Amino acid sequence: MLQRTLNVPTPVRADGERPRIDYLGATLIAAAVSALLLWTSLAGKQFGWASPTSFGLIGAGLVLLVGAIVVERRAKDPVVPPFLFRDRTVVLATVASLFVGVAMFGSTIFLSQYFQLARGASATEAGLLTLPMIVGMFGASNIAGQLITRTGVWKRYLVGGAVSLTAGLTLGAAVISSTAPYWLVAIAMALVGIGVGTTQQNLVLAVQNTVALRHMGAASSTVTFFRSLGGSAGVAGLGALLASVVGSRTAAGLAEAGVDGGAAVGGGQVPHLADLPEPVRSIVMEPYGHATSMIFLVAAPLALLALAAILALREVPLRDTLDIEKPADPGTGAAATVPAPPSGPTGPVLHGFVRADGAPAGGAVLTVLDGTGDELGRTRADADGHYRICVATGIVSTVYRWEGRPAARRVAVGEDGLRLDVDLPAGTASAGAAGPDGQGRPEFVSVIEAPERERTGADRG
């Protein structure tokens, strides 16, 4: 249906070529991750942790990963652009997503086994018993999404969600057992659900709010990929922990009771409690409850690491504009102008990010000019490429300069201010040569070419 009905323009790069799908990079990344996940999933079961097979899978995964990095650095359209990891928000959100994925998938996927094998519930009952987590996830994601949309702020909800996730996992580690009151387990599940619902998608939103529009797809999928990777690793690692704890405690309990463990539970397979005699059933249920609490205990510090990464995020108000060029007036070839009011030290805020090839252009200098070419103000972007300056309402021209790479934008600033993100072009001389009136005013060129120093009124000529 999409193939037949969805019509979208084919993008073209600045060099005039169409983007190419990075098949080689995607294949190498998938192969590297698969080798490492095979090791974490099968080691200790089908082969030893220190066996030649383990070393072979680890070595293959690392070699493939290095190859993927080399390919991605050289590809024109990489599936995972390396420069994204020079952006602080992308790195921190990726780290947080990785640990949230481990905590979310690794802890919640074993709850059905807990309810069936530690509490004797049927499969359908086990699904219903997890409703507190599902309701918490559903409600938190919707409420947080609405509040973020209305207020434009998002970090407080990410922090609150990470705190809730950590608290829920900690509480689960403390109370979950084969005999724990269900209402305590329900509270722990609800806290975990609230934490996951508040953090999972909003970490992607934080990245989408930071990167340039043309890199939004790659950045979003990168964060989601690492969340899924964390989930896969969490399921494998915590599953191995579950099997180890259950196996050792069940064998010890059966031996203490003088029962043949292999015959009692079906040769080491997952037991069916209804087929077990009452004394053996109780011995089998207790290890599954204890192992589930151990899983929550291991997942809780990982959620705490996610909280630390989220706290380090720098909040930027939710963008309300797109960093794409607006078409010029077809009649004049330039945007319509309105008289600019006198400049002053206060006024609407012009803010956004300056990037070069998608990476933060830390220290980039922004100069704001009015309609006559007079300077209204000047500021410098921080290490993340973020700038903020008070300007006057009306049509203003902005000049950005970073390491010899200039860019100019002509925008209309309203009473509520404006967010303007700029990705500097690859050239060094031609960009931004046109002045506020579209006729190549010399003031504009002098601003671009001037050294980074304080400018006086005489400099403006």
C-alpha positions in Angstrom: 0.0 0.0 0.0 2.8 2.4 0.9 4.7 1.6 -2.2 1.7 2.5 -4.4 0.3 5.5 -2.5 3.2 7.3 -0.7 4.8 9.9 -2.9 7.8 11.7 -1.4 10.6 13.6 -3.1 13.9 11.9 -3.6 16.5 13.8 -1.7 19.7 15.1 -3.4 23.0 15.8 -1.6 24.8 19.0 -1.9 27.1 17.4 -4.5 24.1 16.7 -6.7 24.1 12.9 -6.1 21.3 10.9 -4.6 21.9 9.3 -1.2 23.0 5.7 -1.3 21.9 2.9 1.1 24.9 1.9 3.2 24.5 -1.9 2.7 28.1 -2.7 3.7 28.0 -0.7 6.9 24.6 -2.1 7.9 25.8 -5.7 7.2 29.0 -5.2 9.3 27.2 -3.7 12.2 24.6 -6.5 12.2 27.2 -9.2 12.0 29.3 -7.6 14.8 26.4 -7.3 17.1 25.1 -10.8 16.3 28.5 -12.4 17.1 28.7 -10.7 20.5 25.0 -11.6 21.3 25.6 -15.2 20.3 28.5 -15.2 22.8 26.4 -13.7 25.7 23.4 -16.0 24.9 25.2 -19.4 24.5 28.3 -19.1 26.7 28.0 -21.1 29.8 25.4 -23.4 28.2 26.6 -24.8 24.9 30.3 -23.9 25.5 32.4 -22.4 28.3 32.9 -18.7 28.9 36.7 -19.1 28.4 36.5 -21.7 25.6 37.9 -21.3 22.1 34.4 -20.7 20.8 33.9 -17.8 23.2 37.2 -16.2 22.2 36.4 -16.8 18.5 33.0 -15.0 18.8 34.4 -12.1 20.8 37.3 -11.7 18.3 35.0 -11.9 15.3 32.6 -9.3 16.8 35.4 -6.9 17.6 37.0 -7.2 14.1 33.7 -6.7 12.4 33.0 -3.7 14.7 36.3 -2.1 13.7 35.5 -2.8 10.1 32.1 -1.2 10.5 33.7 2.0 12.1 36.1 2.2 9.2 33.3 1.9 6.6 31.0 4.3 8.4 33.8 7.0 8.5 34.3 6.7 4.7 30.7 6.2 3.5 29.0 9.2 2.0 25.7 8.3 3.6 26.5 6.1 6.6 23.7 4.2 8.3 25.2 5.4 11.6 27.0 8.7 11.0 30.1 8.8 13.2 29.9 12.6 13.8 26.6 12.0 15.7 28.7 10.8 18.6 30.4 14.1 18.9 27.1 15.6 20.0 26.7 15.4 23.8 23.0 14.9 23.7 23.2 12.0 21.3 25.9 10.3 23.3 24.1 10.7 26.7 20.7 9.7 25.2 22.3 6.6 23.6 23.9 5.6 26.9 20.7 6.1 28.8 18.7 4.2 26.2 21.1 1.3 26.4 20.7 1.0 30.1 16.9 1.6 30.0 16.7 -1.2 27.4 18.7 -3.6 29.7 16.5 -2.7 32.7 13.2 -2.8 30.7 13.6 -6.0 28.7 15.8 -7.8 31.1 13.5 -7.3 34.1 10.0 -7.4 32.6 10.4 -10.3 30.2 10.8 -12.7 33.0 7.7 -11.6 34.9 5.5 -14.1 33.1 7.8 -17.0 34.2 7.8 -15.6 37.8 4.0 -15.6 38.0 3.7 -19.0 36.4 6.6 -20.8 38.1 6.9 -19.0 41.4 3.2 -18.3 42.1 1.4 -21.1 40.2 -0.6 -18.8 37.8 -1.7 -19.9 34.4 -0.3 -18.2 31.3 -3.5 -16.0 30.9 -3.5 -15.2 34.6 0.2 -14.2 34.4 -0.6 -11.8 31.6 -3.4 -10.2 33.6 -1.2 -10.0 36.7 1.3 -7.7 34.8 -1.4 -5.1 34.1 -0.1 -2.6 36.7 3.1 -2.3 34.7 1.3 -2.0 31.3 -1.1 0.6 32.7 1.7 2.6 34.2 3.6 2.5 30.9 0.5 3.5 28.9 -0.6 6.2 31.2 2.9 7.7 31.7 3.8 7.8 28.1 0.6 9.6 27.1 0.6 12.1 30.0 4.3 12.9 29.7 3.9 13.3 25.9 1.0 15.7 26.3 2.8 17.8 29.0 6.0 18.0 26.9 4.0 19.2 23.9 2.2 21.9 25.9 5.2 23.2 27.9 8.1 22.6 25.5 10.3 21.2 28.4 11.2 17.5 28.6 14.1 16.9 30.9 12.1 16.9 34.1 10.0 14.0 32.8 13.0 12.0 31.8 14.5 12.5 35.2 11.3 11.6 37.0 10.9 8.5 34.8 14.5 7.3 35.5 13.9 7.8 39.2 10.6 5.8 39.0 12.3 3.0 37.0 15.2 2.8 39.6 12.8 2.8 42.5 10.6 0.2 40.9 13.5 -2.2 40.2 14.9 -1.6 43.7 11.5 -2.3 45.3 11.1 -5.4 43.2 14.5 -6.7 44.3 13.4 -6.2 47.9 9.9 -7.7 47.9 9.6 -10.2 45.0 9.5 -13.8 46.2 7.2 -16.9 45.7 5.2 -15.8 48.8 5.3 -11.9 48.5 2.0 -10.1 48.7 0.8 -9.3 45.2 0.0 -5.6 46.0 3.7 -5.0 46.8 4.8 -6.6 43.5 2.1 -4.6 41.7 3.5 -1.3 43.1 7.0 -2.3 41.9 5.7 -3.2 38.4 3.7 0.1 38.2 6.8 2.1 39.1 8.8 0.3 36.4 6.0 0.9 33.9 5.9 4.6 34.7 9.6 4.8 34.3 9.7 3.0 31.0 6.8 4.9 29.6 8.3 8.3 30.5 11.9 7.6 29.4 11.8 5.2 26.4 10.4 7.5 23.7 11.4 10.8 25.2 15.1 9.9 24.9 14.5 9.7 21.2 12.7 13.0 21.4 15.6 14.7 23.1 17.9 13.6 20.2 15.4 14.7 17.6 15.2 18.1 19.2 18.9 18.5 18.9 20.2 17.2 15.6 19.7 18.8 12.2 16.6 17.8 10.3 18.4 15.9 7.6 20.1 13.7 10.2 17.0 13.1 12.3 16.3 9.6 10.8 19.8 8.3 11.4 20.0 9.8 14.9 16.6 8.4 16.0 17.3 5.0 14.7 20.7 4.9 16.3 19.2 5.6 19.8 16.5 3.1 19.2 19.0 0.5 18.0 21.1 0.8 21.1 18.0 0.5 23.3 17.1 -2.7 21.5 20.8 -3.8 21.8 20.6 -3.2 25.5 17.4 -5.2 25.7 18.9 -8.1 23.8 22.0 -8.2 26.0 19.9 -7.8 29.1 17.7 -10.7 28.2 20.7 -12.9 27.4 22.7 -11.9 30.5 19.9 -11.8 33.0 18.5 -15.0 31.5 21.8 -16.7 32.2 21.6 -15.4 35.8 18.1 -16.7 36.1 19.1 -20.2 34.9 22.1 -20.3 37.1 20.3 -19.3 40.3 17.3 -21.5 39.6 19.4 -24.5 38.8 21.7 -24.3 41.8 18.9 -23.5 44.3 16.5 -26.1 42.9 19.3 -28.8 43.0 20.2 -27.9 46.6 16.5 -27.9 47.7 15.8 -31.3 46.1 19.0 -32.8 47.4 18.1 -31.6 50.9 14.7 -33.3 50.6 16.3 -36.4 49.2 14.7 -36.2 45.8 16.3 -37.0 42.5 16.3 -33.5 40.8 16.5 -34.7 37.2 13.6 -37.0 37.5 11.5 -34.6 39.6 11.6 -31.7 37.2 11.9 -33.5 33.9 15.6 -33.7 33.1 16.4 -30.0 33.6 13.6 -28.6 31.4 11.3 -25.8 32.5 8.9 -27.6 34.9 5.1 -27.8 34.6 4.0 -27.2 38.2 0.7 -29.0 37.8 2.5 -32.3 37.1 4.8 -32.0 40.2 4.0 -33.5 43.6 3.3 -31.0 46.3 6.7 -31.2 48.2 8.6 -30.8 44.9 6.4 -28.0 43.7 7.2 -25.8 46.6 10.9 -26.5 46.2 10.8 -25.5 42.6 8.7 -22.3 43.1 11.0 -20.8 45.7 14.1 -20.6 43.4 12.1 -18.9 40.6 10.9 -16.2 43.0 14.4 -15.7 44.4 16.0 -15.6 40.9 13.5 -12.9 39.7 14.4 -10.7 42.7 18.0 -11.2 41.8 17.3 -10.0 38.2 15.6 -6.8 39.6 18.6 -6.3 41.9 21.1 -6.4 39.0 18.9 -4.2 36.8 18.4 -1.5 39.4 22.0 -0.2 39.2 21.8 -0.1 35.4 18.7 2.1 35.7 20.7 4.3 38.1 23.3 4.7 35.4 20.6 5.7 33.0 19.5 8.3 35.5 23.0 9.7 35.7 23.2 10.1 31.9 19.9 11.8 31.9 20.9 14.2 34.6 23.9 15.2 32.5 21.7 16.1 29.5 21.4 19.8 28.7 17.8 20.8 28.2 17.0 22.8 25.1 13.4 24.0 24.7 11.4 21.8 22.3 11.9 23.1 18.8 9.0 24.8 17.1 10.7 25.4 13.8 12.5 23.3 11.2 16.1 24.1 10.1 15.2 24.2 6.4 15.4 27.1 4.1 12.2 29.0 3.4 11.5 29.7 -0.2 12.1 33.3 -1.4 9.3 35.5 -2.6 8.7 34.5 -6.2 8.1 38.1 -7.2 11.3 39.6 -5.8 13.6 36.7 -5.1 13.8 37.7 -1.5 11.7 37.6 1.6 9.4 40.6 2.3 10.9 43.1 4.7 9.3 45.1 7.5 10.8 47.9 9.4 12.9 46.8 12.4 12.3 48.6 15.7 15.2 50.2 17.5 17.6 47.7 19.0 18.0 47.3 22.8 19.6 45.0 25.4 16.4 43.1 25.9 13.8 41.6 23.5 12.7 38.3 22.0 15.2 35.5 22.2 16.8 34.0 19.1 18.3 30.6 19.9 19.3 27.3 18.4 22.2 25.1 17.4 25.1 25.7 15.0 26.5 22.6 13.4 29.1 21.7 10.8 28.4 18.5 8.9 25.9 17.6 11.6 28.4 17.9 14.5 28.3 20.8 17.1 30.2 23.9 16.0 31.4 24.9 19.5 32.6 28.4 19.7 30.9 29.6 16.5 30.3 33.3 16.4 26.9 34.7 15.6 26.4 38.3 14.6 22.9 39.7 14.2 22.2 42.7 11.8 19.2 44.8 11.3 17.7 45.8 8.0 20.3 48.6 7.4 23.3 46.4 8.2 23.9 47.7 11.7 25.0 45.2 14.3 22.3 44.4 16.9 24.4 42.0 18.9 27.0 39.2 18.9 27.4 36.0 20.8 29.3 32.8 20.8 27.9 29.2 20.8 28.8 26.9 23.6 30.6 23.6 23.4 27.4 21.9 22.2 26.9 24.5 19.4 24.0 26.1 21.3 23.6 29.9 21.1 21.1 32.3 22.7 20.8 36.1 22.1 18.1 38.8 22.6 17.2 40.6 19.4 14.5 43.0 18.2 11.3 41.9 16.5 11.0 42.0 12.7 13.3 40.9 9.9 16.9 40.4 11.0 20.0 38.9 9.3 22.2 36.4 11.1 25.8 35.6 10.2 27.4 32.5 11.6 31.2 31.9 11.4 33.2 28.9 12.5 36.7 28.0 11.4 36.4 29.9 8.2 33.0 28.5 7.3 30.3 31.2 7.2 26.6 31.1 6.7 23.9 33.7 6.6 20.2 33.5 7.4 17.4 36.1 7.0 14.6 35.4 9.4 11.5 37.1 10.9 11.5 37.3 14.7 8.2 37.6 16.5 7.4 38.6 20.0 7.8 35.0 21.2 11.3 34.8 19.8 12.5 32.1 17.3 14.6 28.9 17.3 16.9 28.8 14.3 19.2 25.8 13.8 22.0 26.2 11.2 24.2 23.6 9.5 27.2 25.4 8.1 28.0 24.6 4.4 31.3 23.1 3.3 32.5 26.2 1.5 34.4 29.1 3.1 33.9 32.1 0.9 30.6 32.2 -1.0 28.1 31.4 1.6 26.3 34.3 3.1 27.8 36.9 0.8 24.4 38.4 0.1 23.4 41.2 2.4 20.1 42.0 4.0 18.7 43.5 0.9 19.8 40.6 -1.3 22.2 42.8 -3.3 25.5 41.7 -1.7 26.1 44.6 0.7 29.7 45.0 1.7 28.9 45.2 5.4 27.8 41.6 5.2 31.1 40.5 3.6 33.1 42.5 6.2 31.3 40.8 9.1 32.1 37.3 7.6 35.7 38.1 6.9 36.5 40.1 10.0 38.7 38.5 12.7 37.0 37.4 15.9 37.4 40.6 18.0 35.2 43.3 19.5 33.8 45.5 16.8 33.3 49.3 17.2 31.0 51.6 15.3 33.8 52.4 12.8 34.2 48.7 12.0 30.7 48.4 10.7 31.7 50.1 7.5 
